[in-house]
Amino acid sequence: MSLREIPPYLQNSDMRLGLHGRILLLSFLFYLICLLYCYRSSTLMFAGDSSDYIRGAMLPLFSLGFFSYRPFTITLVYRLLGADPPTIVLFQILFYAGSWFFLARALMLWMRNRTMAWVSFGTVLLFSLSIELNMWNMAVLSESLSLSTTALFLAVVLVWLRKIGEGQKNAGSSRGWTAALVVTAFFWSFTRDAHPYVLLLLSAAIPFAFLFRRVRKRLGYKTATAIGLAFLSTFLVQTWFLRHSPKTPWTYPLTTDICSRILPDPEARDFFYKAGMPHSKILMEFSGRHNAYSENLLSDHPDKSKIDPVYDRWVLKEGMRTYFSYVLSHPFKALGWVWETRRHWIAPSLRGEHYGRAPTTLVYQRVARRSRLVLPLCSTGLVNGEVLLTSEITGLFFPMGFWVVPAAFLLGLLVLLAFRWRRSPVLFVPLSLFLGGLFLAVVTVIGDANEIDRHAICVAMLLRLSLLFSVLLISDAILELAPEGRLFGQGGRSRHGSEKGGTGIGASPAIAVLVSAAYVLLDIVAFRNSSLTFVGDALDYIQISRDPLLALRFFAYRPFTVPLMYKFFGSRPLTIVFFQVLFHAGCWLVLAFAVKSVVRHRQLRWLAFACILLLSLSIQINMWGFVILSESITNSMTALLIGVALIFGKRLSSDTSPTGPRLLAWSLGLIALAGLWSFTRDSNPYVLLFLAALIPVLFFSKPIRSALPWAVAAALVLSFAGLYCLQSWLVSKSTRKPWVYPTTNNICYHILPDPEAREFFYAHGMPRSKILDGFSGTTTAYMGNQRALVPDKSKIDPAFNRWVTRHGLETYALYITTHPLKALAWTWNVRHQMFSPNVLTSTFIGPFLVVYQVENKHRRLIPELCSRGLNNGSTFCTYWISDIFFPLWPWFYALAAAAAVLSLVLYLRGGPWVLLVPPVLCAVSFLQAVITNLGDCSDVGRHAITAAIMLRISFWMSLFFVADYMAAMKSRPSRSKPGAQ
């Protein structure tokens, strides 16, 4: 294929996003949301060989067992993720999304018609949403990574075919993609034991391909030899590992094959007896029973009367050699086995099996030495990945009929014949996928007669991808042959990516994309030793998310943003955790890009970008991702709100500031985001009320007045004040009476030990209670006793409870307003606890779980899913990241305040508007800390974590904005003083 035969966007795009970069990015985000939504009713599957992969990942890294116990790509990934099942699931879903998006993009760039380019892009993504494929992402098994790496390998092949077609124009890039092809094939091979045989077939096919002159011309002897040797070496290495595995992984499937295929066949049985297999009456009892013999042998309490040690020794030493000899000498008999099981690898019925129904988990939490069932974590028994429209998508893009095989073959052959007039190497791909799928089916079925549906899921995927690619390429060719090269108003040759200004994303954005991808990976790896934490108010949020959406209770019982997000994801804790981790990464990326966009100095810009991302990796921030509480979403939305406000401010101050509908859209978006943020915690509406009062004051500043239209300012003031009123009204209508618990805590801790304050409350109707006096100086002891499973009624005062429900809040608010210095003193006494919270010493280190799996009506403990007692979010590097970017110095708040004052002084002396942001954030942080402490004196380290985070954001912004301003002043040309001449 010559360069002139490649469409313009293939010549110039170089896999860059081009003119349609924003559309592609939005498409990926929408696809990721759809993929996440597929797991709103899913449960983590821990069955079959799951424990083996976990145990293999925990072996010493450089030991032979680590690389040979199971295919080591899986164990290596699991080890990097701490062998922690929830973290593994997070990575599998994200890796699955990235791999299929890359494949969709790679195929899209081969389409010569603009319409077909986007159709192929969407078709591949919809195909990946099929239940039979995406259901495995919630399973701690090899299937998810195997399918994802298959898609990734195919995408690399498509890109590599383009690169070798470019010839000498981009030889360096071609060599790079050749290396990527070899590396991807290596890791793909080590995802399943059957894959190296495919690489062996490919290494043997390369010499035959060299019989064609065009292949010799484009590929080159050196490249072909390197690829062939790499594939052959991978096969040999994996075979050697298989032979030296301490688990002897071939004995289980080999015994299954002998019991199900050899023993029922007299001729085959005699062949094995002649090869040395002992005559065994015990083994003959399992004739035709698949894996019954091995299951008894490996069970916790085996029946020794049904075990033959002589046979076990023989199958370990000579079994594999004998079985391969029989298969090679009786090829038609082996192919007959493949034909008899065609239903299992052509149309696997996985959704009807226990793997599709998520058999795990019954979860028990230890409370006062008793096991208490945690209902929201139990399996729903639904098919993983099945939600609205996924069944229709599966029926359309993953059909189950046997017609798939002949259709894929005939269409693949038709596409290959089109090579005579359209010299494009992509036309070889559909038939290659079909042949590769059939070969993999033969290897898989002959290798193990057990669970062919699951083992051959990759075969079913390849056959359907072959059919799908054939249809897309044929449609693209038809549109290209349309009269005058036009159909549906589209040109015969696509031009996206080649238009002016759309040839690529440039070096700087490319670096940003790579850094963002690495950051998301680090954010996931940060939870490698974490445990899902289900304590405190977690059950409240889960239960409210299951209430009717339009009920008043849904909005009033708790601040509704968190239950609303939980409702969207089906209130499944593992799915919620994945959303929280990913949402955390996305929000902090927005803030990092926003800070980077307002910093003008080049080096400082990237330094600020990295600093914000490293700050978000601090344990005190990212540890909340695995906690079913409001902290994670609150902190993430705080970062998102600050980032969006910075971007809005930059747009308003630019020469091309938005006007009309665009200005209205930005304003409404900011108000909506502020509203959602306000409804994450009870203290947030007071911050909006403060901002509503601050905006008119800022309007006295000329730069603010010239940049911010008065209509937008008025809308912000009215909206923020309205949100405060709305949230206050919802609190008053809450059936939970949310003010009773914190007010009682404050009375016990602050009021009762103070004689003057106590007399003030007595004067306002609080009953004198000896019971309540017994809790003087405590925080949650009185209310904790009432909410206990078995409360001590002798320590409950009904008269006080009635008073605090009716008059407690207004009396407490009146005391604070009449004694402001006393209230501020309470806050001053806990300043270190609020602004330098050592939350790592609290209960949020994965204190639960004891996890059982139900098998045959018996509970079986799964130690791999139980709590490890480690800090959530802690890795080898997060401790020093926390020490540097989230310092816990006792007087850090004073340092942050000084930096904010410096930024404010520079703004008042004529600096840019961004210098005003750090002091505002610092003031908001102090205000929220005061409100949080006065609102509830218990657990202030956790409740005020958002204030501590905002204070550090303010500090780092102050440093970078001041440094950027000073650098700009230094580089400004000097002016002559008046009268100098």
N, C-alpha and C positions, 0 to 999 in steps of 0.2 A: 504493500500500500504506500503510494507516494504521498509526499506532503501536500501536494496540490489537491489530492483526493479527500483530505481531511477537512471537514467543515471548519469555517473560520473560528467558531467558538471553541473547537477542539484544539486548534493551533495556538490560540492565544490565552485560553483560560488557565491552563496549568493547574487545574483542580481548584482554582480560586472561586470565590463567591461571585465576583463580577457584578454586573448591573443588578442582578436579582438577589444580591446578598441579603438584603433585609427580608425579602419574601422567604428565602430559604431559612433564615434564622427564625422567623415567625412560624414557619412550617414545622421546624424541629421542635420548637417550644410547644406547639399545639399537639404534635405527635407524642411528645413526652408526657403531656398532661393526659392524653388518651391512654397511654400505656400505664400511667399511675392509676387512672380511674378504673382500669381493668382489675386492680387488686383491692378495690374497696371492700369486697366481701371475701377476700382470700385469707388463707391461713398458712403459716410456715409449715412445709412438709418435711418431716424428719423420719424417713422410713428406709427399709432396704439396706443399701450400702452406705447410708449417711454417716454412721459411726466410723466406718472404715476410713472415709476421707478425712474426718476430723482427727482420728488417731494418727493417720499417715502424716498429716500436716504438723503434728506435735513432735514428730521424730527429729533427731538432730539434723540440722540443715545439710551438712556435708557428708552424711552417712549414706551408704548404699541403700538402706531401707527407705530413706526419704524419696529417692528417685525411682525405686522399683516396687514399693509397697502397692501403689496405685499409679496410674499415669500421672506424671509429676507436674504437668501444667495445672491440674486441679489442686493438687496438694500445695504447690508453690503459691498460687493465688490465695488459697485458704490460709496459708501460713502468714502471708503479708497482711491479711485481714484479721490476724489473731485467732483464727479457727473459731470465730464467734458467729454463730448462725445468723442472728439478725443483721450483722454487718455484711456477711456474705450475701444475703438477699439484697441489701442496698446496692452493693457493687454489681451483682448480676443483672439487676434491672437497668442500671445506668449503662453498663457495658453492652447489654443487648440493644439499647436504644442507639448508642453511638455506632455500633457495628452495622446495623440495618440502615441507619441514615447514610453512612458512608457508602454502602452498596447501592442505595437508591440514587445517590449523587453520581457515583461512578457510571451506572447504567444510563443515567440521564444525559451525560456528556457524550454518549455514543449515538444518541438520537439526532438525525439530521433535520427533522421537522420540529419546529418550536412547540406545536401542540403535543406531539408525541413525547417530547422531552419531559414536559410536566405530567403527562398521563403516566409515563413509566415511573417517574419519581413517586407519585402518589400511590401507584399500584403496588410497588414493592413495600412501601410502608404499611399499606392496608394488609398485604399478605402477612407481614410480620405480626399483625395484631390477631391472627388466627389463634383460637384457643389452644389447638394442639401444639402450637409452638410457644406462645407466651406463658402457658400454664407452668412451665418448668422453672421460671425465674424465682418462684417461691419455694423451690425444692433444693435441699442441701444434697445435690447429686451432680453428676457430670453433665447432664443433658443441657442445662442452660448455657454453660460455657462452651460446650461442644457446638451447639447451634450458633451461638454468637461468633465464635472463631471461624466457623464455616462461612458465615456471611462476610466476615472480615477478610478471610483468605480469598474468596471470590471477588470482593471489591478490589483487593490489591492486584489480582490477576487482570481485571479489566483495565486498571490504570497502567499496569506494566505493559499490556498489549499496545496501548497508545504510545507509550514511551519508546518501545523498540520500533514502532512504526515511524517515529520522527527521525530515525537514522542518526546521522552525525550532528544534527542541529543542536541536540541537547544530550550529548553523550554522558555527561556527568550525572544528570538527572536519571538517565536510563540505568546507569550502574547503581545509583542509590535505590531505585525501585526494584532492581534485581535482588539486591541485598535484603530489602524489605520482604520480597516474595519468599526468599529462602528462610528468613527468620519466622515469618508468619506460618509457613508450612511446617516448620519444626515444632512450634508450640501447638499448632492445630493437630499435628500427628499425636502429640502426647496428651490429648484430651480423651481419647478412647483407644482401646487395644486394637481395633480393626482398622484404624486410619493409616498406619504405616504401610499396609498392603496397597493402599491407593497410591501412596508415594512411590512404591516399588513399581507399580504399573506405569506411572508417569515417567520414571527414570528409564524404563524399558521402551517407552513410546518415543522418546526424544531422538534416538538414532533413526527410527523409521521416518520421523518428521523431516529429518535432514535429507531424505531422498528428493524433496521438493526444493527447487532452485530458489524460490522466493523466501522460504524459511531460512536457507543457508545464507541468503543475502542480508536478511534483516536481523537474524538472531546472532549469527557469528559463532565460530567454533568454540572460542574461549568461554563465552557466556553459556552456551548449551552444555559444555562439559562441566562447568562449575555447578550449574543447576542440577544436572543429572547425578553428579557425585554427591552433592548435598542431600538430595532426596534419598539416594541409595544408602548413604551414611546414616541418615535419620532412621531408616528402616532397620539397619543392622544394630544401631545403638539401642533402639527400643526393644528389638528382639532379644538382645543380650540382657537388658534389664529384666525382661519378662522371665528369662531362664534363671536369673539369679535373685529373684524376688523372695524374701523370707516368707511371704504369704502363699507362695506357689499358686498364683491366680489361675493356672490352667486346670487344676485338679477339679474344681467345682464344676465348670462348664463341661469338662471332658467326661466326668461321671454322669452328668445330665444327658449328654449325647449318647453315651453307652447305654444308659437305662432306657431312654426313649426311642433310640434308633437301631442300636446294634442287637440288644438282647431279644427284641421281638422278631428279628430276622434270622432264621437258622443259618443261612449262607454267611451273613456277616458275622454271626456269633462264632462259627467255625473258624473264620479267618482270624479272629482275635484269640481264640484258644490256641491256634497254631503259632501265633506270635508270642505266646507265653502267658496270656491272661488266665488266672486260675479258675477252675470250675467251682462256682460258689452257689450253693443253694440259697444262702442269705441274699446275695445280689439278685438272683432270679426272682425273688419275691417282689422286687421293685421294677420288674420289666414293664415298660410302657408308662412309668409313673414320673417322668421328668426328674425333678430335683428332690424327690422324697428321701432318697438315701442320704444325700449331702445335707439336707435340712436336719435330719435326725442326728447326723454326725456332728454338726456344728451347733446344735441347740444347747441351752444351758444345762438341761438334764437329759442327755441322750439315753436311748434304750440300747444298752450294750449287746443285747441278744440279736440286734439287727445291724451289727457292725462287723465287717470282715477285715481284720488287720492285714491278712495276706494280700487281698485285693488292693487295699490302700497303699501298701508298699509298692506293688506292681504299677499302679496307675501313676504314682509319683515318679518312678524311674523310667518306665517304658511306655506309659499310656499315650503321650503326645506323639511319639515317633510311630507307634502302631496306628493311631487314628489318621495321621497324615498319609501313611502308606496306603491305608484303605481308601481314603478319599481320592488320592492320585491314581490308584489302580482301578477305581470304580467311579469315574467322573459322572456318568449318567445317573448313577444311584444318588450321588451328592446333589446333582442338579434337580433330581426328583424331590429331594427334601426341600429345596428352595421353592419349587413349584407348589408343593403341597401347603406351604405356609405363606403363599402369596398374599392372602388377605391381610396377614399381620404386618407386612412391610409395605403394601400398597395402600391399604386403608386401615391404619391402626385405630383400634377402639379404646383409646386411652381414657377418654372421659368416663367410660363405664367402669374403669378399674379403680382400685383403691388409691392409686397415685393421683387420680384426678379429683378425688373426694376429700383430700386433706385429712388424713386420719388423726393427726395430732390436734390439739394438745389439751389436756386438762391441767390447769395451772393452780397450784395451791400456794398461798402466802402464809408464812409463819406469823401468827399473832398469839402472844402469851403462851408459847409452846404448843399451840394448836394449829392444825392445818385448816385454812379457810379457803374455800373454792372461790377463785376470781373469775366470775362468769364472763366478763367481756373478752377474756383471752381464750376462751374455749372455741373449739372448731365449730363452724356452722354447718359443715358437711357439704358445702357448695363446691362447685367446680372452680378451681382457681382460674382467674382471668375472665370469668364469664359475667358480663354485664350487658346493658342495653346495646343492641346491634352487633355484639361480637359473634353471636350465633349466625346472624345473616352474613357477616363478613367471612366467617369460616366456610359457610356453605358456598359462597361465591368464589373465594380465592383459594380455598383448601378443599376441593371436592373429594368425596370419598369413593366414587365409582371406579371400577376396574378399567373403564375406558381411558383413564389418565395415561396408562402405559402405552397403548398403541397410538393415542393422539400425540403424546409427547415425542414418540419416535418418528411418526410421519411428518409432523410439523418441523421437528429438528432437522430431518433430512431435507425438507423443502427449503428451509433457511440456508442449509449448507449448499444446495444447488444454486442459490442466488449469488454465491461467491464468484460465479463465472462472469457476471456483469458488474458486480459491486465488490471490489477487492478490499473487503474489510475483515480483519481477523476476528471481530466480535461475532461473526456469523458462525464460527466454529463452536462457540460457547454452548448453545442449547443442546446440540447433540453430544458434546463432551460431558455436560452435566447428566444427560440421560445415561450414557454408557458408564460414567463414574458411579452413578446411583445404583445401576444394576450390579456392577462389580462389588460395590460395598454391601449390597444386599446378599450376594453370594457369600462373601466373607463373614458377614454377621450371622447369617442363618447357620452356616456350617460350623462356625465357631461356638455357638451356644444355642441350644434348642429352647432355652427358657426365656420368658419375657421378651419375645421378639418384637412385640408392639413397642416397647420402650427402647430397646437396644437399637431398633432400626428406624427411629423417628427421623434421623438425619437422612436416611434413604428416601422416606416419604417426602421430605422437604426438597431434596434435590430433584426428584421426578417432577414435582409441581413447579419448581423454579425453571426447569427445562421447558415445560409447557408454557409457562408465563412469559419467559424470554422470547420464545418462538413467536407467540402472538404479538408481542410488542414490536419485535423487529420486522415481522411481516407487515404490520400496520404502518410502520414507519416507511418501509419500502413502497407500499401502495400510495401513501401520501406524496412521496417523492416523485412517483411516476404520474401523478395527476396532471391534467392538461396545464401547460405553461408553468408547471411546478407549483401550482397553488391549489389549495383546498381549504374550505372554511375560512378564507381570508388570510391564510398563513403562507408564508414563503416556503419553498421547498427546502431551503437551507436555513437552519436557525442561525440567528446572529446575536443571541444574548451572550453577553460577556465580551463581545468584540466591538461594541459601540464606544464612542468617545467617552472617556471617563468611567468605563465599566469593564476594563480588562483585568482588574484584580483588586484585591483589598489592600495591597501595599505592605511594606515591611512592618511598619509600626502596628497596624491592626492585626497582622498575622502573629506578631509576638504577643499581643494582648490575648488573642484566641488561645495560643499555646499555654500562656501563663494561667489563663482562666481554667483551662482543662486540667492542668496540673494542680491548681488550687482545689477544684472540686474533688479530685482524687485524694488529695491530702485531707480534705474535710471528711471524706468517708473513712479513710484509713485511721483517722483520729479516734474512731469508735471501735478499733480492732479488739480491745479488751473490755468493752462496755457490756452492760446488761440493761435491758429495758427496765426502767424504774416506774413502779406503779404504787404510789404512796399518797398520803394526804388527801387532797381534793380531786384526785384523778378520777375516781368513780363518779363524782358529780358531773364532770365534763362529759364523760362517756354516756351517762344516763340522759342528760339534757339533750345531747346530740341525737338521741333517738325519739325525742318528742316531736309532735307535728310542727312543721316549719312555721306556720302562720299562727300558732298559739302564743298568747301573751307570756306564758311561762317560759317558752323557748328564749325569749328576748330579755326577760326580767329576772329569771332565777339566778343566772350568772351573766357577766359581760359576754355578749352573744357572739363576738368574732371567733373565739376559740371553738365553741360548740358548732358554729356554722361551718368552719373548716373541717371539723371532725365529721360532721354529717355528710359533707361532700365526699369524704373518703371512706364512708361506711363504718366509722367508729371502730375499725380494726386496729388495735394498737401497733402492730408491726407496720401496717401501711401508713399510719399516722407518723410513726417514727421516720420512715423514709421521706415522707413529705416534709417533716420538720427539718431534717438534715439538708435536703435539697433546697428548700425554701430559704434556709439560713445562708447557704452558699450563694444563691441567686441575689438575695437582698444585699449582702455585703459586697458582691461584685458590682451591683448598681452604685453603692456608695463609693467604692474604690474608683470606678470610672468617673463618677461625678467630681470627686476631689481632684483626680488627674486632669479633668477637663478645665477646671478653673485655675490650676497652677500653670503659669506661663513659662517658667524656666524649664528647659528640657530635662536636665538631670534630676531636678527636684520633682518633676512631674512623675517620673517612673518610681522614684524613691517613695513618694507619697502613696502611689498606687500599691506598692509592695507593703508599705507600713500598715495600711488599712486592712489588707488581706491577712497579714500576720497577726494583727490585733484580734481579728475574728477567730483565729485558730487558738487563742488563749483558752486554757481549760475552763476558766471562770465564765467564758461565753459559750463555747461550743459543747460543754458538758450537758446542756439542757436539751440537746436534740433527742436523747433517749429517754426523756422524762415526760410522762403524760400529764403535763401541767401547762399553765399559760405562759411560763417564762420564755420558752423557746420562740413562740410566735410573737410575743411582745417585743423581745429583743431584736428579732429579725425585722419586724415592721418598723421599729425605731430607726434602724439603719436605712431601710427603704425610704421612709418618710424624709429623713435628712438628705438622702441622695437625690430624691425627686425634687425637693425644695431647692437644692443647689443648682440642679439642671434648669429648673424654671427661672431661678434668679439670673443665671447666665444668659438665658434666652431673652429675658426682659431687658437686660443691660446691653445686649448686642445691637448692632446696626440693623439687623433683620429680625427685630423682635416680633413675636406673633401678634396678629391683630384679628379682629372679627371672630369667625368660628374657631380658628385655631387657638386664640386666646381664651375663648369660652371653654374649649375642650380641656386645655391645660388647667384652668382654674377649677373646673368641676372635678377633674381627676385628682388634683391636690386635696380638694375638700373631701372627696369620697375616701381617699387614702387616710386622711386625718381622722375621719369618722371611724373607719375600721380600726385604726390604731387606738383611738379613744376607748373603744369597746373591748379592748383586751384586758384592761385592769381598771379597778374602781378609782384609782388615783389619777388616771390620765385626763379625765375631763377638766380637772382643775388646771392642768397645764394649758389646755386649749383656752380656758377662761383667761389665764394670764396672758397668752398670746393675743387674745382679742383686745385686751387692754393695752398691750405693748405696741400693736400696729399703729394706732393713732399717734402715739408718742414718736415712733420712728418717722412718721410722716412729716415731722418738723424738720427732718434732715433733707436738704435739697437733693442729694444724689438719689435717695430713696424715693422722694416725691417725683423726680423726673423719670425714674425707671418704672415705678409701680403705678399703673393707672388707678385713679381714685375709685372707679367702679369695682375693680378687682379687690382693692383694699377693703371697701365696704362689704363686698360679698364674703370675704374671709372673716371679717369681724363678726358679721351677723351669723355666719354658719358656725363658727367656733362657739359663740355664745349659745346658739340654738342647740348644738350638740351637747353642751354642758347641761342645759335645761332638760333635754330629752333623756339623758342618762340619769339625771337626778330623779326624774319622774318614774323611770323604770325601776330604779332602786326602791322607791316608795311603794311600788306595786308588787315587789317580789314576795312570794310566799315563803321564801327562805329566811326573810328578815335579816339580810346580810350585815346589818349594823350591830346586832345583838352580840355576836361572838367577839368582835374586836372591841366594842365598848366595854364589855365585861372584863376583857383582858386589861384594858387601860385603867379601869377602876381598881382592879385588884393590884396592879403593879404600881400605878402612879398615885392614885387618890387615897387608898386606905392607909399607906404608911405615912401620909402627910396629915397631921391633925387639922390644919387650917383648911386644906382642900376637902377633907372628910366632912367637916362641919358645913362647908358650902353645899355639898351634895345632900346632907341631912336636911338643910334648910329648904332644899328644893324637892323634898318628898321622898328621897331614897330611904327605905326602911332600915332601922338599925338591926343588924343581923349578926349573931355570934357565929353562925355557920360561915357567913361570908368573911368575917374577920379572921377566920382560920386560914384563909387563902391570901392574906395580906402579903404583898411582896412577890407573889407568883404571877405567871403570865397565863398559861393555858390550862392550869390545873383544874379550876372550877368548871369551865366549859368542856374540858376533855373528859371529866368524869360523867357529865350528862350525856355525852355522845358515845360513851363506851358501850360495848355490846351488853355488858352487865353492870349498869351504873350503881353506885352506892347511894341509895335514896336518903340516907341520914346526912349526906353532905350536899343536899340540894335545898334551896330556899325558894318556895313557890312565890312568896310575896315579892322578893327581889326580882325574880324572873318576870313577873307581870309589870313591875315598875320599869325595868330596863327596856322592855319591849315597847312600852308606851312613851316614856319620858326620858330614857337614858341618853339617847343621842343628842336631843336638844339641850339637856342639862350639861353634857360634856362639852358641846360646842360653845355654850354660853360661858363656861368656865375658861375655856381657851381664849376666847375673845376678850374676856375681862382680866386675864392673867397672861398676857403674851410673853412676858419675860420668863415666867415659869415654864411655859410650853417650849420656848426656844432652849431653855436649859435642859429639858428632857432630850431634845435632839442633839445638843452639844455633848451630852454624856455618852451617846452611842455613835459619835461621828466616825470613829475608826471602824466600827462594825458596819456602817452603811457605805462609806466611801472606799474602804479597803476590806471587803468581805472575804473571809477565808471559807468559802462555801465548800471547799474540798473536805472539810471536817464534818460536814453535815451528813444527812442520810442519803444524799443523792449520789451514791457511788454504786448503784445497782444492788440494793439490799434484799430484794426478792430474788430468787424464785425457787421453788421446788417443783419440777416439771415431770409429769407422768404422761405416758402414752397408753391409750387403751387398746389392748390386743386380746381378742377372744374373751372379752368381759373381765380381763385382769389388768391391773395397773402396773406399768413397768417404768421405773425411774430412768430419765434421760439425763445423765450427768452433764453432757455437753451443752445442754440448754440451761442448766442451773447457774445461779449467780456466782461470779468469781470474786466479788468483793473488791474489785479494782475501781479506780477513779474513771468515770465516764469521760471519754475524750482525751485520755492521757496516752501519749506515745513517747518514743525515744527523744523527740525534739520539742514536744509541746510544753515541757516544764521550763526550758530556757526561753522559749517564746513568751510564755506567761510572765516570767521574771522580768523580761525586757519591755514588753509592750503592754502588759497589764500589771504594773508594779503595785505591790501592796504596802508601800511605805506608809507609816502612820500619818505623816504630814503631807501626803501627796495632794490632798485637796487644796492646801495652801499654795503649793507650786502650780497647780492647774489654774487657780484663781489669779495668780500673778501673771501667768502667761496670757490669760484672757484679758486682763486689764491692759497689758502691753499692746495686745491686738486692738483693743478699743481706743487706746490713745493714738495709735498710728492711723486708725480710721478717722478720728476727729481732726487729725492734722492733714487730712486730704487724701488718705489712702483709699484703695478700691473697696467696693461694697463687701467683698468676701471677708474682709477683716472684721466685719460686724457679726459674722456667724459664730465664731468661737465664744465671745462673751455672752451671746444670747443662749447658746447651748449650756454654758457654765451656769448661768442664772437658772435655766430650766432644771438643770441637774440638782442644784441646791433646793429649789422649790419642791421638786418631786420627792427629794429625800425627806424634807420637813413634813410634807403631807403624808408620806408613807409612814413615818414614825408616829406622827400624831394620830393617824388613822388606826394603827394597830401596832402595839409595842412588841408583839411576839414575832420571832423569826424575821427580824428586820434585815438581816444579811441577805436573805432570799428575796424578800419583798422589794428591797431597794437596789437590787442588782441592775435594773435598767438605769437608775440614776448614776451608779458607779460606772457603767459602760458609757453613758453620755458624757460624763466628766472626762474620761480618757479620750473619747473622740474629740472633745473640745480641746484637750491638751495637745494632741498630735496635730490637729488642724491649726492651732495657734502657731506651733513651731514652723510648719510648712508655709502657711500663708504669710507669716512675718518674714521668713527667710526669702520667700519669693518676692515680696515687696522690696526688701532691702537689695536683692540682686537686680531688680528692675531699676531701682533708684541709682545703683552704682553704674549700670550700663547706659543710663540716660546721658546724652551729650550735655556738657557743662555750658551754662549760660553766662554771658558777660554781665557784670553788674551794671546798673544804670550809672552813667557818667564815667565809666571806666576809661573811655577814650578821651 
